[in-house]
Structures are given as C-alpha cells and as structure tokens.
Amino acid sequence: MATLPPIIVFEHESLRVGKGRSSLTTTQLKALQVFYGEQGVPYYSLIHQGVKFNEHVGVIQVGDTTIEILPKADKKNSESATTQDLWRKMLLDMLKAVGMFEVSAPTSSSLNLKSNSILDLYFELFLKEVEYLLHRGLIKKYRKVEGNTTALKGNLKFGKHLQQNLTHQERFYVQYTTYDVVHQWHSILYKTIKLLEQINNNVSLHSRIGTLLLNFPEAPELNVNEATFNKLVYNRKTEPYRKAIEIARLLLLNYHPDVARGKNHVLALLFDMNLLWETFIYVTLKKHFYKNQPSFTATAQTTKYFWKPQKGNRSAIRPDILIKRDGENYAVLDTKWKNLNGYNPSPDDLRQLYVYNEYYTANKVGLVYPGEKSISLSGWYLHPKEGKATNKECSVITLCTANSLKEWQSVIGQELTNWLQRPQTT
C-alpha cells in the first residue's frame, strides 16, 4: 500500500471540501466535524464546508489522510515546496530543542525515516524505544492471579471453589502471586503497538510493527486515560520506560476512533505555537547563559501576586521569562508568536510589560517576536504627566531563523545577550 502524500497547510489557513490537492473530502470533513463535537476543540474552528486552523501546529490524521499544519512567520509563498520544507524543519528543530524528540535508546541518536512527517517520526521513535526495551530485557513485576488450577498453590478461595468445581475434583480455585512480564506498563506499550498497526500509513514501518507484535508479550486490554499515566511511579527499574510511555501517552490520549464506521479515526498531535515559542526561547537562553554568560540566569513563569480582594484568591502575574544578573532581577521577556509586519505591538502587550517592569523592578523589558530579520528596536514608556521618555525601557525584538538548530540557537542567544548588555539611552 502506497503512502498517501500529506495535505500541507500553515497555521491560520483554511481547508475546504474541493477538488484540489490541498482540500478535504466530504468524508474527511465529516470526521473533523464529529471530532470537533458540541464542545469544540482548541485546534481549529468550523467554517462553511471546511475548517480553519489556529495557532496550533503539528499533524492530524483522519483515516488514511494526514494533514500537516506548519508554523509560519514570514511572507513567503505558502505553496512553495521550499517554504514548506523550511518551516517543517523549523518546527521539528523547535520540538527537538524543547525535548519532544529525546530518546533513551543509545542507538536512536538519529532517526532513519526519509520522511520528515512529525507523525512518522513519533511512530519511529516509539518503535525504537520499545525495540530497545526488548533488547535489554523486559522488567517483571508481582501480580495476583485468581482462577482454577490443577495444583493447590497460594490461597484456596473456598466459596468459588465449591461453586465451580463440585464436579471437577481435580481442580482448585485459588489466588496466588506470580512474577512475570504481564503488568500495566507492558499493557500500555502493547496497546500502543496495536494502535500503530491500525493507523500507520508508512510502508517502511509495517514490518517493524509486525515484528514487535510477534516478540512483545501479549497483554490484557487496558482502558487508559490521564489518570492511568499519572499513577505510574518511575524507579530504577522502570526509568528506561519513561520515553516510550510518554510517547504512548501522547498517542493513546489523542486518538479518537470512529466508532460508527471504523474508517475515519482522528489522531491529533498538535502543539500550541505560542507555548512552543516561549519554551524554545527559554531553553535556548538558559543553555546560552550557562555556556557563555554565567552572570545571567533565566527562569520561566516566575509568579508574583499583585492584587488581593477583600474575599477570595489573590491575582497573580507570570511573565514568560525572568532574567537575573548576578542574582538580581534584571530583565523580563514576553514572547509572542506572530509577525508584526512593521507595526507596533498591541497596547495590551505594552501595558502588560509595563506592569512587569514595575513589579519585577527590571532594568528593561522586551517583547520577543519571530521575523525575517533579527532586529532590536528600543522604546521607552512616557512620563504620565510630562509626556517625556522615562528610563523604563521596553524593546521590540525580532529573531530570524537560521539553517540549523545549532546556528539558530546561537543567533538567538547572541542577539538577546547583545540587547541585555546594550546601555540604556533615551
């Protein structure tokens, strides 16, 4: 079976039912509408004969069709294959930088698929992790077993024994403890392998999935939800399972089967681009400061309370990134995933940074955007009475992309360091 080419769109674009390559079939639209439901989903909105995507990027698989939603912060032609490849690579680089493609298996330092599809990469990464676990040996756990045996062991369950074995005196209904590989951890992994067998469309992965099903111990059916994963406790023996379980969690909790027809399931692996941009900038800065500027440190989501009602809970502010210099608050950064296109930031964003400046006693604050060029433009808040510029600096910083993740992070680290070290002038 040939792999169907993905439908590629960019964030905030629309897909409608039509005859073109980048269009939906009526059946696919129906599946997306059912997935949307009455409560809605945060990934897209319904429009006439189609859907409109928002700031979430990644991949949605509907039946045999894969829809890739890519980020975009420039004015380049969206139909161009070069533009699509550029932004797909950028998205993958950002996900790798924030740890979404970390691996446990020592042989998994590079993924082998020629396809750069996010879905294919997650599938392959999961397979590599499980293959690694099989190679090193699956862990065993104690579990209680109850049922009929031909030998008396453990505890005889006398009531059930009389109920089931009056005419079978050679059997005993007992409860005993066994030590084997049948336990919850493996039930989760087995369920995920079975899911991949059902939804994988990449021909190069079919044989590996089949081999895993042959070699992996069959496990009882397990109904999984968020609580199932939250209750798992990692220790020395189970720590190697962490990455495989994390990917299993991502796949199982985001899979929505088509219970009516069984052909148009929906698997949504989507990421909020605003949160991803914020995390990427934070991780990049933290790494850059540690290696090159030890006097600076970066922390994320540092909370301060700024209002208390007579009754009820206090209200808090939480900037994206707080930067300290020699242990003292120095600067606050607020990241925004959007292209300003030459316009000023919104008044709401500027007001928000003014509050950060006051409450964190920062020397300077800045709004960080993606852009086609790296530019840092200084700005100052005005005195409320005199209308003159104060020493409260609020800069607008745009950061361009680069050809590789290493180069991109180096550019970001250096540009933001230059801004931090730039003398304040009005």
C-alpha positions as CSV (number, residue, x, y, z in Angstrom):
1,M,0.0,0.0,0.0
2,A,1.5,3.3,-1.1
3,T,1.8,6.1,1.5
4,L,-0.7,8.9,0.7
5,P,1.1,12.3,0.5
6,P,0.1,14.6,3.3
7,I,-2.1,17.7,2.9
8,I,0.1,20.7,4.0
9,V,-1.3,23.9,5.4
10,F,0.0,26.7,7.5
11,E,-1.3,28.0,10.8
12,H,-4.4,30.2,10.5
13,E,-5.1,28.8,7.0
14,S,-8.3,27.0,5.9
15,L,-9.1,23.7,4.2
16,R,-12.4,23.2,2.4
17,V,-14.1,20.5,0.5
18,G,-13.0,20.7,-3.1
19,K,-11.2,19.0,-6.0
20,G,-7.7,20.4,-5.5
21,R,-4.8,18.5,-3.8
22,S,-5.0,20.7,-0.7
23,S,-8.6,20.1,0.0
24,L,-10.9,17.8,2.0
25,T,-13.3,15.1,1.0
26,T,-16.8,15.2,2.4
27,T,-16.0,12.1,4.5
28,Q,-12.8,13.8,6.0
29,L,-14.7,16.9,6.8
30,K,-17.4,14.9,8.5
31,A,-14.8,13.2,10.7
32,L,-13.3,16.5,11.7
33,Q,-16.8,17.9,12.5
34,V,-17.6,14.8,14.7
35,F,-14.2,15.3,16.4
36,Y,-15.0,19.0,17.0
37,G,-18.3,18.0,18.6
38,E,-20.5,20.4,20.5
39,Q,-17.8,21.5,23.0
40,G,-15.2,22.3,20.2
41,V,-11.5,21.6,20.2
42,P,-8.7,24.2,20.5
43,Y,-7.0,23.2,17.2
44,Y,-9.4,24.6,14.6
45,S,-12.8,26.1,14.1
46,L,-15.6,25.0,11.7
47,I,-16.4,27.2,8.7
48,H,-18.7,26.7,5.7
49,Q,-17.7,23.4,4.0
50,G,-14.3,23.3,5.8
51,V,-12.2,24.1,8.8
52,K,-9.9,27.0,9.8
53,F,-6.8,26.2,11.8
54,N,-5.5,28.5,14.5
55,E,-2.1,28.8,16.3
56,H,-1.8,25.0,16.9
57,V,0.7,23.2,14.6
58,G,1.6,19.6,14.1
59,V,-0.4,16.8,12.4
60,I,-3.9,15.5,12.3
61,Q,-4.5,12.1,10.8
62,V,-8.1,11.5,9.5
63,G,-8.4,7.9,8.3
64,D,-5.7,7.4,5.8
65,T,-5.1,11.1,5.2
66,T,-2.5,13.1,7.1
67,I,-2.9,16.9,7.4
68,E,0.3,18.7,8.4
69,I,-0.2,22.2,10.0
70,L,3.1,24.1,9.9
71,P,4.1,27.4,11.6
72,K,4.8,30.4,9.5
73,A,6.1,33.9,10.4
74,D,7.1,35.3,7.0
75,K,5.5,36.4,3.8
76,K,7.0,33.7,1.5
77,N,4.8,31.8,-0.9
78,S,2.8,29.2,1.1
79,E,2.5,26.9,-1.9
80,S,6.3,26.7,-2.4
81,A,7.8,23.3,-1.5
82,T,10.9,25.1,-0.3
83,T,8.8,27.2,2.1
84,Q,7.0,24.1,3.4
85,D,10.3,22.2,3.9
86,L,11.8,25.2,5.7
87,W,9.0,25.6,8.2
88,R,8.6,21.8,8.7
89,K,12.3,21.6,9.5
90,M,12.0,24.6,11.8
91,L,9.1,23.0,13.7
92,L,11.0,19.8,14.1
93,D,14.1,21.7,15.3
94,M,12.0,23.5,17.9
95,L,10.4,20.3,19.1
96,K,13.8,18.7,19.4
97,A,15.2,21.6,21.3
98,V,12.5,21.5,24.0
99,G,12.9,17.8,24.4
100,M,9.9,16.4,22.4
101,F,12.2,14.1,20.5
102,E,14.5,13.0,23.3
103,V,15.4,9.3,23.2
104,S,16.5,6.7,25.8
105,A,17.8,4.1,23.3
106,P,21.5,4.6,22.7
107,T,21.1,3.6,19.1
108,S,18.4,6.2,18.5
109,S,20.7,9.2,18.2
110,S,19.3,9.8,14.7
111,L,16.0,8.8,13.2
112,N,16.2,6.9,9.9
113,L,13.0,7.8,8.1
114,K,13.4,9.8,5.0
115,S,10.0,11.4,5.6
116,N,10.1,14.4,7.9
117,S,6.5,13.9,8.9
118,I,6.1,14.6,12.6
119,L,3.7,11.6,12.9
120,D,6.2,9.3,11.2
121,L,9.0,10.5,13.4
122,Y,6.9,9.9,16.6
123,F,6.0,6.4,15.3
124,E,9.6,5.5,14.6
125,L,10.8,6.9,17.9
126,F,8.3,4.8,19.8
127,L,9.3,1.7,17.9
128,K,13.0,2.3,18.6
129,E,12.3,2.8,22.3
130,V,10.3,-0.5,22.5
131,E,12.9,-2.4,20.5
132,Y,15.5,-1.1,22.9
133,L,13.4,-2.3,25.9
134,L,13.1,-5.7,24.3
135,H,16.8,-5.9,23.7
136,R,17.8,-5.0,27.2
137,G,15.1,-7.3,28.7
138,L,11.6,-6.5,29.9
139,I,11.0,-5.9,33.6
140,K,8.9,-8.3,35.7
141,K,6.5,-7.5,38.4
142,Y,4.5,-9.3,41.0
143,R,0.8,-9.6,40.4
144,K,-2.1,-11.5,41.9
145,V,-3.8,-14.2,39.9
146,E,-7.1,-15.9,40.6
147,G,-8.6,-18.9,38.9
148,N,-8.7,-22.6,38.5
149,T,-5.5,-24.7,38.5
150,T,-4.8,-28.4,38.7
151,A,-2.4,-27.9,41.6
152,L,-3.1,-26.3,45.0
153,K,-1.0,-23.2,45.4
154,G,-1.5,-19.9,47.2
155,N,-4.8,-19.5,48.9
156,L,-7.8,-21.7,48.2
157,K,-10.9,-19.5,47.6
158,F,-13.3,-21.9,49.2
159,G,-16.6,-20.3,48.2
160,K,-15.7,-20.1,44.5
161,H,-14.0,-23.5,44.6
162,L,-17.3,-25.1,45.7
163,Q,-19.3,-23.1,43.2
164,Q,-17.2,-24.0,40.2
165,N,-15.6,-27.4,41.0
166,L,-18.2,-29.7,42.5
167,T,-17.9,-31.9,39.5
168,H,-14.2,-31.3,38.9
169,Q,-12.4,-32.6,42.0
170,E,-9.1,-32.4,40.1
171,R,-9.2,-28.6,40.0
172,F,-8.7,-25.9,42.7
173,Y,-9.9,-22.3,42.6
174,V,-7.0,-20.4,44.1
175,Q,-5.5,-17.0,44.4
176,Y,-1.7,-16.8,44.2
177,T,1.1,-14.3,43.3
178,T,3.2,-14.7,40.2
179,Y,6.2,-12.8,38.9
180,D,6.2,-12.1,35.2
181,V,6.1,-9.5,32.4
182,V,2.3,-9.2,32.4
183,H,1.6,-5.8,34.1
184,Q,0.3,-2.3,33.4
185,W,3.5,-0.9,31.9
186,H,3.5,-3.6,29.2
187,S,-0.3,-3.3,28.7
188,I,0.2,0.4,27.8
189,L,3.0,-0.4,25.4
190,Y,1.2,-3.3,23.8
191,K,-2.0,-1.2,23.3
192,T,0.1,1.4,21.6
193,I,1.8,-1.1,19.2
194,K,-1.7,-2.4,18.3
195,L,-2.8,1.2,17.6
196,L,0.2,1.7,15.3
197,E,-0.7,-1.5,13.5
198,Q,-4.1,0.0,12.8
199,I,-3.3,3.6,11.9
200,N,0.2,3.6,10.4
201,N,0.3,4.5,6.7
202,N,4.1,4.5,6.3
203,V,5.1,1.3,4.4
204,S,8.7,1.3,5.8
205,L,7.3,0.8,9.3
206,H,4.9,-2.0,8.7
207,S,7.4,-4.9,9.1
208,R,8.9,-3.4,12.3
209,I,5.4,-3.1,13.8
210,G,4.7,-6.7,12.8
211,T,8.0,-7.9,14.3
212,L,7.2,-6.1,17.6
213,L,3.8,-7.7,17.8
214,L,5.4,-11.2,17.4
215,N,8.1,-10.5,20.1
216,F,6.3,-8.4,22.6
217,P,4.3,-10.3,25.2
218,E,0.5,-10.2,24.6
219,A,-1.1,-8.1,27.3
220,P,-4.7,-7.9,28.5
221,E,-6.9,-5.0,27.2
222,L,-6.4,-1.8,29.3
223,N,-8.7,1.2,29.3
224,V,-6.3,4.2,29.5
225,N,-7.0,7.8,30.5
226,E,-5.0,10.7,32.0
227,A,-5.2,9.1,35.5
228,T,-3.6,5.8,34.2
229,F,-0.4,7.6,33.3
230,N,-0.4,9.9,36.4
231,K,-0.4,6.9,38.7
232,L,2.7,5.4,37.2
233,V,5.7,5.7,39.5
234,Y,9.2,5.6,38.0
235,N,12.1,3.9,39.8
236,R,15.4,2.5,38.9
237,K,13.8,-0.5,37.0
238,T,11.1,1.5,35.2
239,E,13.1,4.7,34.3
240,P,14.2,3.2,30.9
241,Y,10.4,3.0,30.1
242,R,9.9,6.8,30.5
243,K,10.3,7.9,26.9
244,A,8.3,5.1,25.4
245,I,5.5,5.7,28.0
246,E,5.5,9.4,27.2
247,I,5.0,8.8,23.5
248,A,2.4,6.1,24.3
249,R,0.6,8.7,26.4
250,L,0.7,11.2,23.5
251,L,-0.7,8.8,21.0
252,L,-3.3,7.0,23.1
253,L,-4.8,10.1,24.7
254,N,-5.0,11.9,21.4
255,Y,-6.5,9.1,19.4
256,H,-10.2,9.3,18.7
257,P,-11.7,6.2,17.0
258,D,-14.5,6.4,14.5
259,V,-16.9,4.1,16.4
260,A,-19.6,4.4,13.7
261,R,-17.8,3.3,10.6
262,G,-14.3,2.4,11.8
263,K,-12.6,4.1,8.9
264,N,-12.2,7.7,9.8
265,H,-10.4,7.8,13.1
266,V,-8.7,11.0,14.1
267,L,-5.3,11.3,15.7
268,A,-4.3,14.8,16.6
269,L,-0.7,15.6,17.7
270,L,-0.8,19.4,17.9
271,F,1.2,21.9,19.8
272,D,0.3,25.5,20.8
273,M,2.8,27.6,18.8
274,N,2.8,30.4,21.4
275,L,3.8,28.0,24.2
276,L,6.4,26.2,22.0
277,W,8.0,29.6,21.0
278,E,8.1,30.6,24.7
279,T,9.7,27.3,25.8
280,F,12.1,27.3,22.8
281,I,13.4,30.8,23.7
282,Y,13.7,29.9,27.4
283,V,15.6,26.7,26.7
284,T,17.9,28.4,24.3
285,L,18.6,31.3,26.6
286,K,19.2,29.0,29.6
287,K,21.7,26.9,27.6
288,H,23.5,30.0,26.1
289,F,23.9,31.7,29.5
290,Y,25.3,28.6,31.1
291,K,27.9,28.2,28.4
292,N,28.7,31.8,27.6
293,Q,27.3,34.3,30.1
294,P,27.3,32.8,33.6
295,S,26.4,36.1,35.2
296,F,23.0,35.8,33.6
297,T,20.3,33.2,34.6
298,A,16.9,32.7,33.1
299,T,13.8,31.3,34.8
300,A,10.4,30.7,33.4
301,Q,6.9,31.6,34.7
302,T,8.0,33.4,37.9
303,T,4.8,34.3,39.7
304,K,4.1,37.5,41.7
305,Y,0.8,38.5,43.3
306,F,-0.3,42.0,42.5
307,W,-3.9,42.3,43.8
308,K,-5.9,40.9,46.8
309,P,-9.6,41.2,47.1
310,Q,-11.4,41.5,50.4
311,K,-12.5,37.9,49.9
312,G,-11.3,35.2,47.6
313,N,-8.0,34.4,45.9
314,R,-5.2,36.8,45.0
315,S,-4.5,37.6,41.4
316,A,-1.0,36.9,40.0
317,I,1.2,38.0,37.1
318,R,3.5,35.5,35.5
319,P,6.0,36.7,32.8
320,D,7.3,34.2,30.3
321,I,11.0,34.7,31.1
322,L,12.7,36.5,34.0
323,I,16.4,37.2,33.6
324,K,18.7,37.8,36.6
325,R,22.1,39.3,36.5
326,D,24.4,38.3,39.4
327,G,21.3,37.1,41.3
328,E,19.3,40.3,40.9
329,N,16.2,40.9,38.7
330,Y,17.5,42.5,35.5
331,A,15.1,42.0,32.6
332,V,11.7,40.5,31.7
333,L,10.9,38.9,28.3
334,D,7.5,38.2,26.9
335,T,7.4,36.0,23.8
336,K,4.7,36.4,21.1
337,W,4.4,34.1,18.1
338,K,3.2,36.5,15.5
339,N,4.7,38.7,12.8
340,L,4.4,42.4,13.5
341,N,4.8,43.2,9.7
342,G,6.3,46.6,10.6
343,Y,3.5,47.6,13.0
344,N,3.8,48.5,16.7
345,P,3.0,45.9,19.4
346,S,-0.6,45.9,20.7
347,P,-1.4,48.4,23.5
348,D,-2.4,45.4,25.7
349,D,1.1,43.8,25.3
350,L,2.8,47.1,26.1
351,R,0.7,47.6,29.2
352,Q,1.4,44.1,30.3
353,L,5.2,44.7,30.0
354,Y,4.8,48.0,32.0
355,V,3.4,46.0,34.9
356,Y,6.2,43.5,34.7
357,N,8.7,46.4,34.7
358,E,7.2,47.8,37.9
359,Y,6.6,44.6,39.9
360,Y,9.9,42.9,39.0
361,T,12.0,46.1,39.3
362,A,13.6,45.3,35.9
363,N,16.2,47.4,34.2
364,K,14.5,46.6,30.9
365,V,11.7,44.6,29.4
366,G,11.2,43.3,25.9
367,L,8.7,41.7,23.6
368,V,10.2,38.8,21.5
369,Y,8.8,38.0,18.1
370,P,9.8,35.8,15.1
371,G,10.7,37.7,12.0
372,E,12.6,37.6,8.7
373,K,15.5,39.6,10.2
374,S,17.0,39.9,13.6
375,I,16.2,43.5,14.9
376,S,16.2,45.0,18.3
377,L,14.3,48.3,18.5
378,S,14.4,50.2,21.8
379,G,11.4,52.0,23.2
380,W,10.6,53.8,26.4
381,Y,7.5,54.4,28.5
382,L,6.4,58.0,28.8
383,H,6.1,60.0,32.0
384,P,2.3,60.1,32.8
385,K,2.3,63.9,33.4
386,E,5.2,65.4,31.5
387,G,4.9,63.1,28.4
388,K,8.6,62.7,28.2
389,A,10.5,59.4,27.9
390,T,11.4,57.8,31.1
391,N,14.3,55.4,31.8
392,K,11.8,52.5,31.7
393,E,12.9,50.6,28.5
394,C,10.6,48.4,26.6
395,S,12.2,47.0,23.4
396,V,10.7,45.1,20.5
397,I,13.0,42.2,19.5
398,T,12.5,40.1,16.3
399,L,14.6,37.0,15.8
400,C,15.1,35.4,12.4
401,T,15.6,31.8,11.6
402,A,18.8,30.0,10.6
403,N,19.8,27.0,8.6
404,S,20.4,24.6,11.5
405,L,19.2,24.3,15.1
406,K,22.7,24.9,16.5
407,E,23.1,28.1,14.4
408,W,19.6,29.3,15.2
409,Q,20.1,28.9,19.0
410,S,23.5,30.6,18.7
411,V,21.9,33.6,16.9
412,I,19.1,33.8,19.5
413,G,21.4,33.6,22.4
414,Q,23.8,36.3,21.0
415,E,21.1,38.7,19.9
416,L,19.3,38.6,23.3
417,T,22.7,38.9,25.1
418,N,23.6,42.0,23.0
419,W,20.2,43.5,23.9
420,L,20.8,42.8,27.6
421,Q,24.3,44.4,27.6
422,R,23.3,47.4,25.5
423,P,23.5,50.6,27.5
424,Q,20.2,52.3,28.2
425,T,19.7,55.6,26.5
426,T,16.7,57.7,25.8
